[in-house]
Amino acid sequence: MTDTGQETHTTAKYPPGRYGRRREPQPRRRWLMFTAAAAVALAGLAVAWQLYVQYGPSDYEPQVQRFYNVTDDGVTVEFVVHKDADQRATCTVRARSADGAEVGAAQVDVPTGAEAYVTYRLTTSARPVTAEVPKCGPIRSR
């Protein structure tokens, strides 16, 4: 046998019927991938916007300075509300007992001023251990 310097190439032929029918490669559906990615991105933005609206910065930011004069039937709460100077507000003030039950709540009107300081005596049904101002909003007519 002599070496002629030529390489021989063999192509693999599968025995017919042994491995099933070969499939032709499918064209990639890039538009489907981009559409799905865009839909997921839009859904994520919608969720982010809803959370921002629900939990984002508020126009009214209450902050309890202190509570004192705690008795079996009430507590005095001092708080400040940061807001636009020309706006009035209504804040929810509430007190809780040692077991976490709400023992008093009231809607308190806040005057104008960028930092409105309020002192309010909240009447309670039992001895409170804490007082809070969970939220404020635009003034409500009663």
Secondary structure as UniProt FT lines:
FT   TURN            16..18
FT   HELIX           30..55
FT   STRAND          61..71
FT   TURN            72..73
FT   STRAND          74..82
FT   TURN            85..86
FT   STRAND          89..96
FT   TURN            98..99
FT   STRAND          102..110
FT   STRAND          115..123
FT   STRAND          130..138
//
